[in-house]
Amino acid sequence: MKASDLRELTLDELAEKEQDLKRTLFKLRFQRATAELGNTAELKKTRREIARVKTVVTEKTAREERR
């Protein structure tokens, strides 16, 4: 998901998205540990997606504080 798409979501939806991505990352790490993960690039992709969500949350909270 692009950052512009994430900016359209509410803070609650972003928090839910972050939790979902963290669960996915946990599952991917578990698969890697048990040698079941075929595409290791998914780990990096998921971590970047989590970072995008956190960045948008920070932007939104900073914007709210300025008001």
N, CA, C and O atoms as a MOPAC input file, in Angstrom:
PM7 MOZYME 1SCF
protein

 N      0.84500 1    -1.17300 1     0.00000 1
 C      0.00000 1     0.00000 1     0.00000 1
 C      0.89200 1     1.23900 1     0.00000 1
 O      1.89400 1     1.28900 1     0.71300 1
 N      0.53300 1     2.21200 1    -0.78200 1
 C      1.30600 1     3.43700 1    -0.86800 1
 C      0.98300 1     4.35200 1     0.30900 1
 O     -0.06900 1     4.23700 1     0.93900 1
 N      1.90700 1     5.25600 1     0.58800 1
 C      1.70800 1     6.19700 1     1.69000 1
 C      0.50300 1     7.08900 1     1.43700 1
 O     -0.20300 1     7.45700 1     2.37600 1
 N      0.26300 1     7.43600 1     0.19500 1
 C     -0.88900 1     8.28800 1    -0.11200 1
 C     -2.20100 1     7.56000 1     0.20800 1
 O     -3.16900 1     8.18200 1     0.64500 1
 N     -2.22400 1     6.25100 1    -0.01100 1
 C     -3.40600 1     5.46000 1     0.35200 1
 C     -3.56600 1     5.38400 1     1.86300 1
 O     -4.68300 1     5.42200 1     2.38000 1
 N     -2.44800 1     5.27700 1     2.56400 1
 C     -2.49600 1     5.19000 1     4.02100 1
 C     -2.97100 1     6.50100 1     4.64500 1
 O     -3.62700 1     6.49200 1     5.68600 1
 N     -2.64100 1     7.62200 1     4.01400 1
 C     -3.04000 1     8.92900 1     4.55800 1
 C     -4.55500 1     9.11600 1     4.56400 1
 O     -5.07700 1     9.93900 1     5.31500 1
 N     -5.25400 1     8.36100 1     3.73700 1
 C     -6.70400 1     8.45800 1     3.68100 1
 C     -7.39300 1     7.71200 1     4.82500 1
 O     -8.58100 1     7.92100 1     5.07300 1
 N     -6.65500 1     6.84300 1     5.52400 1
 C     -7.22600 1     6.05500 1     6.61100 1
 C     -7.24100 1     6.85000 1     7.91100 1
 O     -6.48200 1     7.80400 1     8.08000 1
 N     -8.11700 1     6.44400 1     8.82500 1
 C     -8.16400 1     7.08400 1    10.13900 1
 C     -7.07900 1     6.48500 1    11.02800 1
 O     -6.45400 1     5.48500 1    10.67500 1
 N     -6.86300 1     7.10800 1    12.18000 1
 C     -5.84400 1     6.60700 1    13.10600 1
 C     -6.18500 1     5.20100 1    13.60800 1
 O     -5.29500 1     4.37000 1    13.78500 1
 N     -7.46700 1     4.94100 1    13.83500 1
 C     -7.87300 1     3.60600 1    14.28000 1
 C     -7.60100 1     2.56200 1    13.20200 1
 O     -7.12700 1     1.46400 1    13.49700 1
 N     -7.89900 1     2.90400 1    11.97500 1
 C     -7.64700 1     1.97600 1    10.86900 1
 C     -6.15500 1     1.74300 1    10.67900 1
 O     -5.72600 1     0.63400 1    10.35700 1
 N     -5.36900 1     2.79200 1    10.87900 1
 C     -3.91900 1     2.65200 1    10.77000 1
 C     -3.36700 1     1.75700 1    11.87900 1
 O     -2.47200 1     0.94800 1    11.63500 1
 N     -3.89200 1     1.89600 1    13.08200 1
 C     -3.44900 1     1.04700 1    14.18700 1
 C     -3.78700 1    -0.41400 1    13.90800 1
 O     -2.99200 1    -1.31200 1    14.18600 1
 N     -4.96500 1    -0.63500 1    13.36200 1
 C     -5.37400 1    -2.00300 1    13.00600 1
 C     -4.47700 1    -2.56400 1    11.90500 1
 O     -4.09000 1    -3.73200 1    11.94900 1
 N     -4.14800 1    -1.73200 1    10.92000 1
 C     -3.27500 1    -2.14200 1     9.81800 1
 C     -1.88900 1    -2.49500 1    10.35300 1
 O     -1.28600 1    -3.48000 1     9.92600 1
 N     -1.38600 1    -1.68500 1    11.29200 1
 C     -0.07200 1    -1.93600 1    11.87900 1
 C     -0.05000 1    -3.26900 1    12.62900 1
 O      0.89500 1    -4.04600 1    12.49400 1
 N     -1.08800 1    -3.52800 1    13.41500 1
 C     -1.15500 1    -4.79600 1    14.14800 1
 C     -1.21000 1    -5.98600 1    13.18900 1
 O     -0.58300 1    -7.01700 1    13.43300 1
 N     -1.95300 1    -5.83800 1    12.11200 1
 C     -2.04900 1    -6.90200 1    11.11400 1
 C     -0.68600 1    -7.16500 1    10.47000 1
 O     -0.29700 1    -8.31600 1    10.27000 1
 N      0.03300 1    -6.09000 1    10.14800 1
 C      1.35000 1    -6.24000 1     9.54800 1
 C      2.34600 1    -6.86700 1    10.52000 1
 O      3.20300 1    -7.65200 1    10.11600 1
 N      2.23300 1    -6.52000 1    11.79400 1
 C      3.12400 1    -7.11000 1    12.79400 1
 C      2.86300 1    -8.60700 1    12.94400 1
 O      3.79400 1    -9.39200 1    13.12000 1
 N      1.57900 1    -8.99800 1    12.87200 1
 C      1.24900 1   -10.42700 1    12.91800 1
 C      1.82900 1   -11.14700 1    11.70200 1
 O      2.36100 1   -12.25100 1    11.81400 1
 N      1.71800 1   -10.50600 1    10.54900 1
 C      2.26400 1   -11.08000 1     9.32300 1
 C      3.77300 1   -11.22800 1     9.42500 1
 O      4.32400 1   -12.25300 1     9.02300 1
 N      4.44600 1   -10.21300 1     9.95900 1
 C      5.89200 1   -10.26800 1    10.12200 1
 C      6.29500 1   -11.40000 1    11.06300 1
 O      7.27500 1   -12.10200 1    10.81400 1
 N      5.54400 1   -11.57300 1    12.13200 1
 C      5.82700 1   -12.67100 1    13.06300 1
 C      5.73200 1   -14.01500 1    12.35000 1
 O      6.59300 1   -14.88000 1    12.51300 1
 N      4.67600 1   -14.17900 1    11.55800 1
 C      4.49000 1   -15.43400 1    10.82900 1
 C      5.62200 1   -15.67100 1     9.83900 1
 O      6.10000 1   -16.79500 1     9.68600 1
 N      6.04500 1   -14.60300 1     9.16900 1
 C      7.14600 1   -14.73200 1     8.21500 1
 C      8.44500 1   -15.11100 1     8.91300 1
 O      9.20700 1   -15.93800 1     8.41100 1
 N      8.69600 1   -14.51100 1    10.06200 1
 C      9.91000 1   -14.86200 1    10.82100 1
 C      9.86300 1   -16.31600 1    11.27200 1
 O     10.87500 1   -17.01600 1    11.25100 1
 N      8.70500 1   -16.75200 1    11.67100 1
 C      8.54900 1   -18.14500 1    12.09600 1
 C      8.79900 1   -19.08200 1    10.91500 1
 O      9.46000 1   -20.11000 1    11.06300 1
 N      8.27500 1   -18.72800 1     9.75300 1
 C      8.48800 1   -19.55000 1     8.56400 1
 C      9.96200 1   -19.58500 1     8.18300 1
 O     10.47100 1   -20.62100 1     7.75700 1
 N     10.64500 1   -18.46200 1     8.33300 1
 C     12.06800 1   -18.42800 1     8.01700 1
 C     12.85700 1   -19.32600 1     8.97000 1
 O     13.78300 1   -20.02300 1     8.55500 1
 N     12.48600 1   -19.30100 1    10.23400 1
 C     13.19200 1   -20.10900 1    11.23300 1
 C     13.00600 1   -21.59500 1    10.99600 1
 O     13.89200 1   -22.39400 1    11.29900 1
 N     11.85500 1   -21.96800 1    10.45600 1
 C     11.59100 1   -23.38400 1    10.20300 1
 C     11.88600 1   -23.77100 1     8.75400 1
 O     11.50400 1   -24.85100 1     8.30200 1
 N     12.56000 1   -22.88900 1     8.03900 1
 C     12.97400 1   -23.12400 1     6.64600 1
 C     11.78900 1   -23.37700 1     5.71900 1
 O     11.90000 1   -24.15700 1     4.77400 1
 N     10.65800 1   -22.72500 1     5.98100 1
 C      9.48200 1   -22.86000 1     5.12700 1
 C      9.24800 1   -21.62900 1     4.25600 1
 O      8.38300 1   -21.63900 1     3.38100 1
 N     10.01400 1   -20.57600 1     4.49300 1
 C      9.80800 1   -19.32100 1     3.77300 1
 C     10.50700 1   -19.39100 1     2.42600 1
 O     11.72300 1   -19.56700 1     2.35300 1
 N      9.73700 1   -19.25200 1     1.37200 1
 C     10.29300 1   -19.32600 1     0.03400 1
 C     10.86400 1   -18.00000 1    -0.44300 1
 O     11.93100 1   -17.96200 1    -1.05700 1
 N     10.15700 1   -16.92000 1    -0.16300 1
 C     10.56100 1   -15.60100 1    -0.64000 1
 C     10.96300 1   -14.73900 1     0.54500 1
 O     10.10400 1   -14.19100 1     1.23600 1
 N     12.26200 1   -14.61600 1     0.78500 1
 C     12.73600 1   -13.85600 1     1.94200 1
 C     12.54700 1   -12.35200 1     1.77300 1
 O     12.64800 1   -11.60500 1     2.74600 1
 N     12.27800 1   -11.90500 1     0.56700 1
 C     12.05100 1   -10.47800 1     0.33100 1
 C     10.77200 1   -10.00500 1     1.00800 1
 O     10.60500 1    -8.80900 1     1.25100 1
 N      9.87100 1   -10.92700 1     1.31400 1
 C      8.62700 1   -10.56800 1     1.99500 1
 C      8.90700 1    -9.95100 1     3.35900 1
 O      8.16000 1    -9.07900 1     3.80400 1
 N      9.96500 1   -10.38800 1     4.02800 1
 C     10.32000 1    -9.82000 1     5.33400 1
 C     10.61300 1    -8.32300 1     5.20100 1
 O     10.07300 1    -7.50100 1     5.94100 1
 N     11.47100 1    -7.99400 1     4.25300 1
 C     11.84600 1    -6.59800 1     4.04900 1
 C     10.63900 1    -5.76900 1     3.62600 1
 O     10.46600 1    -4.63800 1     4.08200 1
 N      9.81500 1    -6.32400 1     2.76500 1
 C      8.63300 1    -5.62500 1     2.28100 1
 C      7.66800 1    -5.32100 1     3.43100 1
 O      7.10900 1    -4.22700 1     3.50800 1
 N      7.48100 1    -6.28600 1     4.31000 1
 C      6.57400 1    -6.11500 1     5.44000 1
 C      7.12100 1    -5.08900 1     6.43400 1
 O      6.37300 1    -4.25900 1     6.95000 1
 N      8.42500 1    -5.14800 1     6.69900 1
 C      9.03300 1    -4.17200 1     7.61100 1
 C      8.88600 1    -2.75200 1     7.06400 1
 O      8.61300 1    -1.82000 1     7.82000 1
 N      9.06400 1    -2.59100 1     5.77700 1
 C      8.91400 1    -1.25900 1     5.16900 1
 C      7.47200 1    -0.77600 1     5.24000 1
 O      7.21200 1     0.40900 1     5.45100 1
 N      6.54400 1    -1.70000 1     5.06400 1
 C      5.12500 1    -1.33300 1     5.14800 1
 C      4.77700 1    -0.87000 1     6.56500 1
 O      4.02600 1     0.09000 1     6.73900 1
 N      5.32100 1    -1.54900 1     7.56900 1
 C      5.11200 1    -1.13400 1     8.96500 1
 C      5.67900 1     0.27100 1     9.17300 1
 O      5.05300 1     1.10400 1     9.82800 1
 N      6.84800 1     0.52800 1     8.62200 1
 C      7.46900 1     1.84700 1     8.75700 1
 C      6.61200 1     2.92200 1     8.09100 1
 O      6.48200 1     4.02600 1     8.62000 1
 N      6.03000 1     2.60700 1     6.93900 1
 C      5.15300 1     3.56300 1     6.26600 1
 C      3.95300 1     3.91300 1     7.14100 1
 O      3.57700 1     5.07800 1     7.27000 1
 N      3.36200 1     2.88500 1     7.73500 1
 C      2.19400 1     3.10800 1     8.59300 1
 C      2.58100 1     3.98300 1     9.77900 1
 O      1.86200 1     4.92300 1    10.11900 1
 N      3.70300 1     3.68300 1    10.40500 1
 C      4.14000 1     4.46600 1    11.55600 1
 C      4.43300 1     5.91100 1    11.17700 1
 O      4.15500 1     6.82600 1    11.95300 1
 N      4.98800 1     6.12000 1     9.99800 1
 C      5.27400 1     7.47200 1     9.52700 1
 C      3.99400 1     8.26700 1     9.33800 1
 O      3.91900 1     9.43000 1     9.73400 1
 N      2.99600 1     7.65100 1     8.74200 1
 C      1.72200 1     8.33900 1     8.52500 1
 C      1.04100 1     8.64000 1     9.85800 1
 O      0.44700 1     9.70400 1    10.02700 1
 N      1.12600 1     7.70800 1    10.80100 1
 C      0.54800 1     7.95400 1    12.13100 1
 C      1.23300 1     9.15000 1    12.78100 1
 O      0.56300 1    10.00300 1    13.36300 1
 N      2.54300 1     9.22100 1    12.69000 1
 C      3.28500 1    10.34300 1    13.26000 1
 C      2.89000 1    11.65100 1    12.59600 1
 O      2.71400 1    12.66500 1    13.27100 1
 N      2.75100 1    11.63400 1    11.27700 1
 C      2.33100 1    12.84400 1    10.55800 1
 C      0.95000 1    13.30700 1    11.01900 1
 O      0.73000 1    14.49200 1    11.26900 1
 N      0.02900 1    12.35800 1    11.12600 1
 C     -1.34400 1    12.70600 1    11.52200 1
 C     -1.40900 1    13.23400 1    12.95400 1
 O     -2.12100 1    14.20200 1    13.22200 1
 N     -0.68100 1    12.61700 1    13.86600 1
 C     -0.71200 1    13.09100 1    15.25900 1
 C     -0.04700 1    14.45700 1    15.37800 1
 O     -0.50400 1    15.29900 1    16.15100 1
 N      1.02000 1    14.68600 1    14.62600 1
 C      1.67500 1    16.00500 1    14.66500 1
 C      0.75000 1    17.06900 1    14.10100 1
 O      0.70800 1    18.19100 1    14.60600 1
 N      0.00800 1    16.72400 1    13.05500 1
 C     -0.92600 1    17.66300 1    12.44000 1
 C     -2.05400 1    17.98900 1    13.42900 1
 O     -2.49900 1    19.13400 1    13.50700 1
 N     -2.50900 1    16.99300 1    14.17300 1
 C     -3.57800 1    17.20700 1    15.15600 1
 C     -3.09900 1    18.09400 1    16.31600 1
 O     -3.85500 1    18.92100 1    16.82500 1
 N     -1.84800 1    17.91300 1    16.72200 1
 C     -1.31200 1    18.68700 1    17.83700 1
 C     -1.15200 1    20.15700 1    17.47300 1
 O     -1.26700 1    21.02900 1    18.33400 1
 N     -0.88800 1    20.43300 1    16.20500 1
 C     -0.70300 1    21.82300 1    15.77000 1
 C     -2.01000 1    22.59000 1    15.75200 1
 O     -2.00700 1    23.82000 1    15.80800 1
 N     -3.11100 1    21.89300 1    15.67600 1
 C     -4.41700 1    22.57300 1    15.60600 1
 C     -4.86600 1    23.07800 1    16.93000 1
 O     -5.94000 1    23.66900 1    17.03400 1

